[in-house]
Amino acid sequence: MKSTICEADFVATEWSTIEEKKKFLRQFEKFVRSGYKETAFPKWFYQRLSMMFGFIAHYNQRGFYDKKFSECEARKQFKRDILAWPCYGDPAYVYSDVERLIQKRMRNRTMEKHHVEN
């Protein structure tokens, strides 16, 4: 099920346009639907994701990917971390609007092509 992305769900920041936030959300959904394939994890996406949901960037993109997505249990923990995050901050300054929307879609399971992992 492909979900609709509404412009009204986003607030532009001084550093990111609404279109950039929508692009990130589309890539996040693509990444999840791919089964967390590394080919769906480009550098620009890693750079933004590593600053969201309380994540910290590891030494580099490879380290972050290995820690969060290389094993089934790590992917489950990644989802738990996202769902537990309180989405701090004003969306005019941070991606909290995108974080909330990702949480909502993960809870509704609209991102996953199969309902296999909890």
SERO-4910 file (N, C-alpha, C, O; in steps of 0.05 Angstrom, whole numbers):
BEGIN
 pado doro    nc1    nc2    nc3   cac1   cac2   cac3    cc1    cc2    cc3    oc1    oc2    oc3
  Met    A     17    -23      0      0      0      0     18     25      0     33     29     18
  Lys    A     15     41    -20     31     66    -21     15     88     -7     -8     92    -12
  Ser    A     29    101     11     15    121     27     19    149     14     39    154      1
  Thr    A      0    166     19      1    193      8     17    211     26     16    208     51
  Ile    A     33    228     14     48    248     29     36    275     24     35    285      1
  Cys    A     25    287     45     12    313     43     31    336     52     43    334     73
  Glu    A     32    357     36     49    379     43     41    391     70     58    402     84
  Ala    A     16    390     77      6    402    102     18    387    126     17    398    148
  Asp    A     30    364    123     42    349    145     69    359    152     81    350    172
  Phe    A     80    378    136    108    386    140    110    416    144     93    432    135
  Val    A    132    424    158    139    452    162    167    455    151    185    440    158
  Ala    A    171    475    135    198    481    125    215    492    148    205    505    166
  Thr    A    241    487    147    260    498    166    277    519    151    275    522    127
  Glu    A    294    532    166    313    551    153    332    535    135    343    546    116
  Trp    A    336    510    141    356    494    127    345    473    108    359    462     91
  Ser    A    319    467    111    307    446     95    279    454     85    263    465    101
  Thr    A    274    450     60    248    456     49    228    433     55    236    412     64
  Ile    A    203    439     50    183    418     53    189    395     34    186    372     41
  Glu    A    198    402     10    204    382    -10    227    364     -1    226    340     -5
  Glu    A    247    375     13    269    359     24    259    340     46    268    317     47
  Lys    A    241    349     62    229    332     83    213    310     70    214    287     79
  Lys    A    197    316     50    182    296     36    200    276     22    195    252     23
  Lys    A    222    285     11    242    267     -2    253    248     18    256    224     13
  Phe    A    260    258     42    270    241     63    250    219     71    256    196     73
  Leu    A    225    227     74    204    208     82    200    187     60    198    163     66
  Arg    A    200    195     35    198    176     13    221    156     14    218    132      9
  Gln    A    245    166     19    269    148     20    268    130     44    275    107     42
  Phe    A    258    140     66    255    123     90    237    100     84    243     77     90
  Glu    A    214    106     72    195     85     65    206     66     45    202     41     47
  Lys    A    221     75     25    234     58      6    254     40     19    255     16     13
  Phe    A    269     51     38    289     35     52    276     13     69    285    -10     68
  Val    A    255     20     83    241     -1     99    229    -22     81    231    -46     86
  Arg    A    215    -13     60    203    -33     42    223    -51     28    216    -73     20
  Ser    A    247    -41     24    268    -57     11    278    -79     30    294    -96     21
  Gly    A    270    -78     55    281    -97     74    308    -87     85    325   -103     93
  Tyr    A    311    -60     85    335    -47     95    360    -53     78    382    -56     89
  Lys    A    356    -55     53    379    -60     34    398    -36     34    389    -13     34
  Glu    A    423    -42     34    444    -22     34    442     -4      9    449     19     10
  Thr    A    432    -15    -13    430      0    -38    408     22    -35    408     41    -51
  Ala    A    391     20    -15    371     41    -10    379     59     13    362     72     26
  Phe    A    405     60     19    416     75     42    437     94     32    461     91     40
  Pro    A    430    114     15    450    132      5    461    151     27    449    154     48
  Lys    A    484    163     21    497    180     41    480    203     51    479    208     75
  Trp    A    466    217     33    449    239     42    428    230     62    421    244     81
  Phe    A    417    206     57    397    194     75    409    187    102    397    193    123
  Tyr    A    432    174    102    446    168    127    452    193    143    447    194    167
  Gln    A    461    214    129    468    238    144    444    250    159    447    260    181
  Arg    A    421    250    147    397    260    160    387    241    181    382    249    204
  Leu    A    385    215    175    375    195    193    392    194    219    381    190    240
  Ser    A    417    197    216    435    195    239    431    219    258    442    218    280
  Met    A    416    239    250    411    262    267    382    262    277    373    281    289
  Met    A    368    240    273    339    239    281    336    217    302    353    200    306
  Phe    A    313    217    315    304    197    334    325    191    356    326    170    368
  Gly    A    341    211    363    361    208    383    385    191    375    401    184    392
  Phe    A    386    184    350    409    168    340    434    185    340    432    210    339
  Ile    A    456    172    343    481    187    340    496    174    316    494    150    311
  Ala    A    509    191    302    525    181    279    548    164    290    561    172    309
  His    A    552    142    278    575    126    285    599    137    270    597    159    259
  Tyr    A    621    124    270    645    134    258    639    142    229    650    162    219
  Asn    A    622    127    216    616    132    188    590    118    180    577    105    196
  Gln    A    583    121    155    558    109    145    558     78    148    538     67    155
  Arg    A    580     66    142    583     37    144    578     28    173    563      8    177
  Gly    A    590     42    192    586     34    220    557     37    229    547     20    244
  Phe    A    544     58    220    516     63    227    499     41    215    482     29    229
  Tyr    A    504     35    190    488     14    176    492    -13    190    472    -27    196
  Asp    A    517    -20    195    522    -46    208    509    -48    235    498    -69    242
  Lys    A    510    -27    251    499    -27    278    468    -29    277    456    -42    294
  Lys    A    455    -15    259    426    -13    259    411    -33    241    388    -40    246
  Phe    A    425    -43    220    410    -58    200    422    -85    191    409    -99    175
  Ser    A    445    -92    201    458   -116    191    446   -142    200    449   -163    188
  Glu    A    431   -141    223    419   -165    234    390   -160    240    382   -138    245
  Cys    A    374   -181    240    345   -179    246    340   -166    273    323   -149    274
  Glu    A    354   -174    293    349   -162    320    356   -133    320    342   -117    333
  Ala    A    377   -125    306    384    -96    304    362    -80    290    356    -58    299
  Arg    A    350    -91    269    328    -78    255    303    -75    273    290    -55    273
  Lys    A    298    -96    289    276    -94    308    281    -73    329    263    -58    337
  Gln    A    306    -71    339    313    -51    358    311    -23    346    302     -4    359
  Phe    A    318    -20    321    316      5    306    287     14    307    281     37    312
  Lys    A    268     -4    301    240      3    301    230     10    329    216     30    333
  Arg    A    239     -5    349    231      2    377    241     29    385    227     45    398
  Asp    A    266     35    377    278     62    384    262     84    371    256    104    384
  Ile    A    254     80    346    238    101    332    211    104    346    202    127    351
  Leu    A    198     83    352    171     85    364    171     96    392    151    107    401
  Ala    A    194     93    406    196    104    433    205    133    435    203    145    456
  Trp    A    215    144    413    226    171    413    204    192    416    183    190    403
  Pro    A    207    211    434    187    231    439    185    254    419    168    272    422
  Cys    A    201    254    399    200    274    377    202    303    387    183    319    385
  Tyr    A    224    309    400    229    335    411    232    357    389    239    351    367
  Gly    A    225    381    396    232    404    380    210    414    362    191    400    355
  Asp    A    214    438    354    196    452    336    202    444    307    225    446    299
  Pro    A    182    435    292    188    426    265    198    449    246    207    443    224
  Ala    A    197    473    255    208    495    240    239    496    243    252    511    229
  Tyr    A    249    479    261    278    478    265    290    451    262    314    448    256
  Val    A    274    430    266    284    402    265    264    385    249    244    396    240
  Tyr    A    269    360    246    252    342    231    232    328    249    224    305    243
  Ser    A    223    340    271    204    327    289    177    321    275    164    302    282
  Asp    A    169    337    255    145    332    240    148    306    224    130    290    222
  Val    A    171    302    213    177    278    197    179    254    216    169    232    210
  Glu    A    192    257    239    193    236    259    165    226    267    160    202    268
  Arg    A    148    246    273    120    238    282    106    223    260     91    204    265
  Leu    A    109    232    235     95    219    213    107    191    208     91    172    203
  Ile    A    133    187    211    145    161    209    134    143    230    127    120    225
  Gln    A    133    153    255    121    137    277     93    128    271     86    105    274
  Lys    A     77    147    262     49    141    256     47    119    234     31    100    237
  Arg    A     63    122    214     62    102    192     73     75    200     64     55    191
  Met    A     93     76    218    103     50    228     83     36    245     79     12    244
  Arg    A     69     52    261     48     40    278     25     29    261     14      8    268
  Asn    A     19     43    240     -2     33    222      8     13    202     -7      1    187
  Arg    A     34      8    203     48    -11    186     44     -6    156     44    -24    140
  Thr    A     40     19    149     36     26    121     62     27    105     62     28     81
  Met    A     85     25    119    111     26    106    120     -2     97    136     -4     78
  Glu    A    111    -22    111    122    -48    106    107    -63     84     82    -62     83
  Lys    A    122    -77     67    108    -92     46     97   -117     57     77   -128     47
  His    A    108   -128     79     98   -152     92     97   -147    122    114   -132    132
  His    A     78   -157    135     75   -154    164     89   -177    178     76   -195    188
  Val    A    116   -176    178    131   -198    189    146   -192    214    147   -208    232
  Glu    A    157   -168    217    173   -161    240    157   -142    258    143   -124    248
  Asn    A    159   -145    284    146   -127    303    167   -109    316    160    -92    332
***
